Amino acid sequence: MSPSELIDLERHHLAANTIRALAMDGVQRANSGHPGMPMGMADLATVLWHRHLVVDPDHPQWPDRDRFVLSNGHGSMLLYAVLHLCGFPLTKQDLMDFRQWGSLTAGHPEYHPASGIEMTTGPLGQGFGTAVGMAIAEAHLNAIFGDELVDHRTWAFVSDGDLMEGISAETASLAGHLGLGKLIYVYDDNRISIDGRTDLAFSEDVAARFKAVGWHTTAVDGHDPEAIDEAYTLACSVTDRPSLIMARTLIGKGAPTKQDTAGAHGAPLGPDEIRGWRESNRWPDEDFFIPEGVAEYFRAGMDRGRTAHARWRKRFQAIGQTEDGRAERWEAHHRPGPVSLSGPGFEVGAKIATRVAMGAIFDEIGDKVAGFIGGGADLVESTKTHLTEGGSFSRSEPAGRNLHFGVREHAMGTIVNGLALHGGLRPYGATFFVFSDYMRPAIRLSALMEIPAIWVFTHDSVFLGEDGPTHQPIEHLAAMRAIPGLMVFRPADAGEMLETWETVLNQSKPAVILGTRQGVPVLDRSGREGGVAKGAYLLRDGDQAVVIATGSEVSVAVEAAELLAGSHSIRVVSMPCAELFLDQPEEYRRAVLGEGLPIASVEAGSTFGWSNLTGRQGLRIGIDRFGASAPAGRIAEEMGLTGPAVARRLAAWLDALNSLDSSWGLPVR
C-alpha cells in the first residue's frame, strides 16, 4: 500500500482499539503485565504495520525483511497482538496464554524469529543498541551484495527508560557517526515512568541530544494516524542519518481513570477500568474480542511484504545464473561450511602470549569465514583482533570488516548481538576482560537467545601486571561461567588458542574467548590435538591426584607436577572449557579425571565455583582477593602461583589426605 493513499480513519481506529483491547485482556487474564504502553502506542503500531513495515508473515525469516525491535519490551502485548492480527504464526490462544508456562507470549519478548520476534528484549536499552547492530549488518551486507539482495530498514519502538539508560547515549552516538540512514526509532514520549512522571528525573531536550550526535528528528502526535504516516514517510526519505520520531502519547489511552498516570504502567487495569474503556468505545463485553475486518486490515498491509519477497526471490534466482560470484558468496555468508585452521606453527617451549597467538591466526579466520566481522573498544592493538585486509567500516566504506566501536563497551555488546541476530555474519567484540562487566547484560542476552556472538577478552588475569587491581579480573571467570548456555574458553597456549577458535567457529552458541597479556610456554601437546573441543583433556598422566588448570596456569601445574615427580604422581588436566567438558559422556570424563582420585584446581582468579569439580576436600588454588600493581613475576610469587609454590601446596594437601578416608566422586553437571 502506498503511503500517499489516504488513511481510512474509521478502520484505523478500530484496528488500534483492537490492539488496546487485546493488551488489556491479556494482562488482566495473566494478572500481570504492562497494559499502558500497548494502549499508548497502538496508533503508532497500526500505521507502521499496515502501511510501512516490509515483512512476510508466511516467511518470517526472509533475509531481506525489515527488522522490528520492541526495545520497550515490557509492552510485549502490543507486539503479540500485532503479530497475531497480521497473520504470523501466533494464535489467539497464545494471546490468552500470555505470561504462562511454555507460551510463546512471555512477559517480555523472547527471541523466536519463526513467529516474528526478532530479539529478546526487556532490559531497557538493550533493544535500542541491538537494533543499531542490525542496521550496521544491513549496511555492510548491502555493500557486499547490492540493493538486489539487501535493502531493508530497521525499526524500533523505544521508551523514556531506554533513553535514560546510558547505553542509548553510546549507541546513538555511534549510529549517528556512521550515518545509518535505514535506522528509524519511534520514541514513546508518554512522560510516565513506574515511580510517576518522568520529570522527577528526566528533563533533557531529547531532540537536541539526538541532533547533536547526527540524527534526524521530528515530533508528532502519537495518536494522529495521518501525522504518524507522514513522519514515517519522511524518516524513510532521510538516507544519510538515522531518524528519531518523538511521538507524544498518552499511556493507557482511553482508560477512564488511569490514562496518563503511572497506574497504567505495570499492573492490570482491573475489571472496572476495562469495563469503562469498553463502554466508552462501544466495545463488546467479551474478552479477546477481534472485530470483523480488523485482521483483514492488518493482513492487507502484509501483502506489501509478500510482494517484495516474491520479487526478491526472482532477483536471487537470477543472480544464481550469473558469473559474478554473488550467489556463492551469499551461500558462504548464510550457510557456512566447517572451518579448519592451520595456524602459522608454534614452536614448543617458546613463550607466546595467547592474545598474540590469536592475532597470528586472525587473518586466516577472516579468509575462511566469509561473514567474520567485528572490532574492539579502542583496544585492537592490545587485543590483536584486527583483520589486515578487512578495511574499516565507515559511512563511506560500509564493506569494511573492522568495526571501530570507540570507548563504548556497552554499545559494542549490543551491536555484536545485533550483527549476530541479523544473519549472514559471524561477529565478535574485543576488549580487556575486566571490562566485560560493562557488557554483561548483552553477553547474558546472547546466551538467552542462543546466538553465535563471540566475546574476545584479553588481559585475562592479575598477570597483566602493573596496571593494578582496577584492571585485573578476579571474579570475572566465575561470573561468565555462571551464565547458562555460554561457553567460556581459557586456552593454555598458542595451540589451544587455535583449537579454541576452530571449536567456536564450528558451532552456533555464544562463546567467550580469553587471552593472556603475558607470554606463556607453548606446550608439547603431541597426540592430544582436538582436546579443546571436548572441554578438557589429559596433559600429563599420574595416579595419585588430579590437578585441573586453565589458561596460563596449565604450564604452572605441569611444572609443579614435575617438581613433585619423585614423591607424588600427579595427573595434570587442561580444562580450556568447563562447559564442554561437563557435557561429555561419563566415560570420557572418567578417562580424563581417573577413578576416585582427589582433585585440585589451579587458576589465577576467584576459586568460587571450583568446588563443583574438586569436591569439599579438594584443593582450590586461586586468588580470592583483589590484585596488586606490580610486575607479573612478582605478583605470581606473592600470590603463590609459581610452579614451586603450587608444588608445596599440593604436597602439603596430599600429605594431609593420607590420614583421611576420602571418597572422590565424578563431577556432574
N, C-alpha and C positions, 0 to 999 in steps of 0.2 A: 504493500500500500504506500503510495506516495505521500510524504509528509505535507505536500502542498494541498492535498484534499482536505476539505473541512471536516472537523470532528463532529460526529453525531453525539451531541452533548447528552441527550437522554440515555442513549445506550452506554455512553462512557460512565455516567453517574451510577447506573445500575450495576455495571461491571465493578467499579470501585467500591460500591457498597457491599458487593458480594465478598470482596476481599475482607472488608471490615467485619462482616458478619461471621465469616469462617474463622477469622482470627479470634473474635470474642468467644465463639463457641468452642474452639479448640482449647483455648486457655481455661475456660470455665470447666470443661469436661475433665481436663487434667488437674484442675485445681492448682495450677502452677503455670507461670509463664509471663510474657510481656505483651499485653494487647495494645498498648498505646502507640508504639511505633508503627505497626502494620496499619492501624487506623489512620495515622497521620500521613503515611507515605503511600497510601493506596492509590491516590490520583497519579502520583509520580510513577508508580509501578505500572499502572494501567496504560498510560501513554507510552512508556518505554517498550513494554512487551507487545502492545498492539500495533505500534507504528514505527519502531526504530530497531529494536534488537533483532539481529540476524542469527537465528538458531533453528535447528530442525528437530522437533520432538521425536520424530521417527528414527533419527540417527543422532542421539545426543552427544556423541563423541566425534562427530565430523571435525576433522582437524582445522578447517578454516572458519569455524563458527565464531561469533562474538563470544567473549568471555564475560560473565556477570558474577561479581563478588558481593555478597551481603556482609560488609565488614561489621556493621552493627547487628551481629548475629543473634542478639537477644530477641530481635523481631523476626524470628525464624518462621512464624506462621505466615508472614507475608510471602516469603519465598515458596513455602509449601503450597499455599493457596494458588499462587500464580502458576506454578509448575503443573498442578492438577488441572486447572482450568485451560491451560494451553495444550494439554494432551500428552505431557510427559508421563512416563510410567510411574506415577504416584497416584494412588487411588483415593477415593473418598474415605475408605476405611482407614487408610494411612493417616488422613487428616483427623479422623476420630480417635486414632491411637496416638495422638501427639504426646510425647514425653513418656511413652510406655516402653516396657522391656522389649527389645528386639525390633522396635519400629524404625522405619526409615526417617520418621519425623521426630528426630531427637530434639532436646531442649534448645540446643544451638546446632546449626547445620553441620553435618559431618560428611566429609568428602565421599561422594558417590556419583561419579560422572555419568554413569548409565542412567541415573534419574535426573540429571541436570544440575546436581550440586557440585560446583566447581572446586570448592575447598572447604575445609573445616574452619569455621570462624566462631568468634565469641570473645576471646581475649582481645580487648579493644586495641586497635592499632595494627594488629597482625594482618587483617584483610587489606587495610589501607596500603601497607608495604608490599604485600604479596602481589597485589594487582599491578604494582609498578614492575615487578619481575615478569609478570605475564606480558606487559606491554614491551619490555625490553626483548623478550623472546620473539614477539611478533616482528619487531623492527629488524632483529638480527636475521631471522629466517626469511623475511621479505627481501632483504638484501641479497640473500643467497639464492632464493628460488624465484623471485619476482612476483608481481601482482597476480599472475595467473594462478599461483598456488597458495600464496599467503597474503591476505589483505583483509584484516578484520580489526575490530575495535575491542578495547577492554573497558567495561563499565563497572562502576562500584557505587553502592549506596554507603555513605559514611555518616557518622554522628558527631555530636559535640564531644562525646567521650573519645572517639578516635582522634579528634583534633587536639584534645588535651594531652593525650599520651605523647611523650617525646618522640616516639618512633615516627610519627607523622611529619615532624619537622625534618628529620633526616631524609626520609624517602621523598617527601615533596621537593626538597632542595635538589636531590639528585635527578628526579624526574624532570624538573624544570631545566636543569643544566643540560640534560640530554635531549630536550625538545621532543618529548614523547607525545606527538600530536594525535595519536589514536587512543589516548587515555582520557576518559571522561568520568569524573566523580560527581555524584549528586549528594550534597550536604543537607541533611535533615536538620534544619535550623529551627528546632521547636523550643529551644531555650529552657528545657526542663531536664533535670537530672534526678537521680534517686533521692538526693537529700533536699531537693527543692529547685528553685530557679537557678539557672547556670550562672547568673551574675553574682552568686555567692563566691565564685572562684574564677570566673571566666568572663573577661570583658574586652578582649582584644579585637582589633579590626581585622577580621578574617580575610576580607578581600585584599587589604593592603599587604597582609602577610604573604598571601599566595602570589600576588602580583610581584612582590619583591624577589621571589625565587623563580620567576619566569613563567607563571601560569596565566592563562586567560580566565577571567572570572566574569560571572554575570549573576544577577539576583532575580528571583522570580517568586511569584505567589505559588506556593506548592499545592494549592487547591484550584488553580485555574488551568484546566487542561489545554486550552489554546496557547496560553503563555508558556506552559511547560513544553509543548510541542515546538514552539519557536526557539526556546532555549536549547533544546536537544539538537534541532536543525543547525543552529548557529555553532554549537560546540563541534558538531561533525564537520563543519566547514573550516574550522581552525586546525590547520595541519602542522603548524610549526611549534605548537606549545600544548601541553596538557591543559585540560579545562576543568574548572570547578564551578558547578552550578549551585548557588546558595539558595535553597528552597525554604521559604518561610512557611512552616506548617504548624498545625495545632495537634499536639499529642492527644490521642484518644478522641479524634474528631467525631463529634456527634453524641458522645456520652453525656447524658443530661447534667450531671454534677461533677464529673471527673475530667471532662475535656480541659486541656491546658493546665493540668495540675500533675504533681508528682504521683498522685493516687492512680493515675492511668498507666504508670510506667511498668512496674514489676510485679503485679498481682492481678488475679482475676477481678473483673469489674463487679461481679455479683449479679444475682438474678434480677434485682430491681433495676439496676443500671442497664442491663441488657434489654429488659422489657421496655424501659423508657426509650432506648435507642430504636427498638423495633417499632414502637408506636409512632414516634416522630418521623420515621422513614417509611411508614405503611408497609412494614415487613411482616411476613407471616410468622406466627409464634411457633416456629419449627427449627430445631437445631440443625445446623449444617445444610440449610436450605440454599439451593442454587436455582435462581430464576431461569425460566426458559429463555434460550437465546444467548445467555452470558458465555457459556463455554464456546459456542459458535463464534461469538465476537472475538474472543481471545485467539481461537484457533484459526480464524481468518488471517490474523496477523502472522501466524506461523507459516502461512503459505509463502510469505516473503523468504523465509529461510529455506523452505523446501525447494523453491525455485533456484535460489542461489546455490544450494547444494548440488542440484542436478546439473547446473551449468559448470560448477567446479569439477564434477566428475567427468564431464566431457572434455574439459581442458586437461585434466590429469591424464585421461586416456590418450589424448592427442600427444601430450608431451612424452608419453611412453613410446611413441612411434618415432620420435626424433632421435638425433645422434648427439645432442648437446650434453648428455650425461646427467641431466637433472633427475631423471627417473631413478637412476642408480644411486645418486646422492640422496634423494628422498628416502629410498629404502634404507640406506646406511644410517640416516638420522633417526628414522622412526622404527626400524626393526633391525637393530644392530646385531651382528653375529658375535660369537665367542671372541674374547680378547686374550691374546698370548703375548707376554712381554719378554724380551730377551735381556735388556739392560746392557750396559757397557762392559760388564765383567768387573768384579770386585775382588781384590787380592786378599786372601785370608791373612789375618793379622794386622792389616792396615787399619788405621784409625780414621773413620769417616763418620761425621755426624749424620744421623738418619735423615735430617732435613736436606742435607747436601746430596745424599744418595737419591732422595726423591727428586731433587732438581735435575739430577743426571738422567732420569728416565721420563721427565715431564714432556719433552718434545716427542718421544716415542709414543706416549699416550695420546698426545694431540694428533699424531699421524694416523693412529689406529682407531681412534674413537671420533667419528665424524662430528658428533654434537658436543664435544668436550668444550666447555666454556666456563669462565669464572675469573676470580681475581682475589685480591687481598684488601684489607682495610688499611691501606697506605703502608703495607709491610711486605710487599712482594719480594724486595731484595733480601729480607731476612727469612721469609718462609720458603723461598726458592720455588715459587709457583708461577713462573712466567713462561708463556709459550713463545719461543723465539720468533717463529714465523707467523704468529697468530694475529698480529696487529692489535691496535687498541680500539675498543668500541667507543664510538662517539656519535654525535648527531650527524656529522658529515661522513663518518665511516662506520655504519652500523654492522658491517660484516666482520668487524674486529672481534676476536675471541677473548682478549684480555680486558676484563672489566675493572675499571678504577672506581672503587667504592668511596675513596677518601676515608677519613677517620670516622666511619659510620658503621660500627659493628651491628647495631640494632637493625639498620637498614639492610646490611649485607645478608643477615639471616633470613629476613622475609623475602628479599629479592631472589635468593637462591631457591627458596621454596617455590616462588612464582615461576621461575625458569623450569623447574622440575615438573610442576603441575601442568604447564602449557603443553609439554610434549615435544619430541623431536630434539631434545637437548639433554646432555648429562652434565649438570652444573656442580661447581664446587665453590666454596668460600674459605679464605685462609686468614688466620691471624695468630697471635700468641695464645697459648692455652688458657692463661689466666683470664683473658677477655671473653672466653666462652660464656662467662656469667652474663654478659650483655646480650648474648644470642640465645640463651637457654629457652625462652618461650618459643622461638622459631624452631629450634632443634627438637623440642618436645612435640611440636605440631608435625614436624616431618615424620617422626616416629608414629604419631597417632594416625596420620594419613597413609603411612607406609609408602612413601615416595622416595625415589633414589637420589636424594640430596647427599652430597659428600662434604663433610666438615673437616677441614685440614687445620690442625693446631700444632704449632711448633713451640720450642722453648718449654718443654713439657714437664719440667721438674725444677727443684731447687738448684740443679746444676747449671742453670743459666747464669748463676753466679752473682756478679757484683751489683746488678740492678736491685737486688734485695727482695724482701718478703712481699712488697707490693706487686711484684711481677712473677713471683714464684708460686706456681699452683701446688696446693697441698691437698685440698678436699675435692678437687675437680674431677679426678678419676672416679671416685665414689659417686659423685653427683651424676656424671654421664652414665655410669653403669646402672644407676637406679632407674633410668628411663626405659620402660618396656619397649622391646622391638628395635632398639638402637644397638648396632654393632660397634663396639669400641676396640680399636686396634692400637696396640702399642708395640711396634716391631722392635726387635732386639738389635738388629744390624741392617746393613745395606741389603743383604739377601732377603731378609724378612720384609723389608720395605717394598721391594719389588713384588714379592708374592702377595703382600697386603693389597697393593693396587690391583693386581691381577684378580684377586678374590673379590674385591669390592666391585670392580667393573663388570664382573660376570654374574652379578645378582642385582636385584631391584629394590633392596632395602636401603634405608638411610644408614650412613656409617660415619664414624669419627676416626680419623687417621692422625696419630700423634707422631711428632718428630723431635729429636733431641737437638739442642743447640751445640752441645759438646761432642767431640769425636768419641766414637765407641768402636772397639775392635770388630772386624769382620770375622765371624765365627766359621769354624770348619763344620759345615752342615752337609757334607757329602753323604748321600744316601738318605737324607732326611728332607729332601726337597718336597714341597707340597704340603708340609705340615701346617702351614699357616691356615690353609683352607679348612682344616679341622679344628682350629682354635688353639690347640696345644699339641705338643709332641715331645718325645723323649730325646733329650740332647746328650745326656751322659748317664750311663747305667749305674745302678747301685742297689743294694738290698737291705740297707739299714734304715734309711729315711728318704723322704722326698722333699726337695726344695723346689717350689714353683716361683719363677721370677718372670718379670715382664720388662720390656724395653731395655734401658741401659743397665739395669741390674742383673740381666741374664749373664753377662760376662763376669760380673762380680760374684754371682752364685757359682759359676764354673770355677773361678779362681779359688773360692772358699772350699769347694769340694776337693779340688786338687791339693790344697794345703792340708786337708784332713785325711787324705787317702791312706796314710799309714795307720790310722786309728779308727776311722769310720768310713763306711761305704755309703756315699751319698748319691742319690739319683737326682739329676737336675732336669727339670721340665721347663721349657719355654712356653709361655702362655700368652701369645700376642692378642688373642680374643677369647675372653672367658665365655661370652655368649655362644659362640660357635662350638666351643668345647663341651659345654653343658648340654648342647643339642645332639651330641654324638651318641651312638648306641653305647649301652653299658659295657659291652665287650671291649670297645675301643678305649673307653675311659679307664677300665681296669688295666688294660695293657700299658697305658701311659703312666698311671699312678701306682701300679703294683697292687698287691693284695695285702691289706691290713697294715701298711706302713704309716708311721707318723708323718705328718705333713707340716712343712714350714713354708712361709711366703716371704719374699723379699721384693719390696717395691718402694721407690722414693716418693711416697705420698701417704695419705691417711690410710691407716690399717682398717678403717671402717669397712665392713662387708667381707673381709677376708676369712672371718670365722666360718662362713658358709662352706668354705673349701678346706680349711685346716682343722675344723672341729675345735672344741673348747680347750683341749690340751695341746693344740698345735701352737707353733711359734709364729708370731707375726712381726716381722722386722720392717719398720717403715718410719714415717715421720708424722707424729700426732701433735705437732706444734707448728707455728709459722717458721719460715726460713730465716735467712740472715744475709746481709750484704758482705760478701767475701768471695775470693776466687773459688771455683768449683772444687778444686782439690782439698782446700781447707774445710769447706762445708762437708765433704764426704768423710773426712777424718773426724770432725766434731760430731757428726750425726751417726757415726757408726755404719757407714755404707761403703766401706772398703772391703776388699777380699779378706784380709786378716781379721778385721773387726767382725765380719759376718761369720767367719770360721770359729772365732771364740764363742760367739753367741750360740751357734749350732752345737758345738761340743758341750757347752755347759747344759744346754737343753736336753741333749741326748743322754748325758750322764744322769741328769735328774730323772729322766723317764725310766731308767733301769730299775728303779725301786717301785715303779707304778705298774699296775695291771691295766694297761690301756687297750681299748678296743677302737680301731680306726675304721670308720665306715666310708663308703664311696660317696663323694659329694653328688647330690642330686639337685635338679632344678625345681 
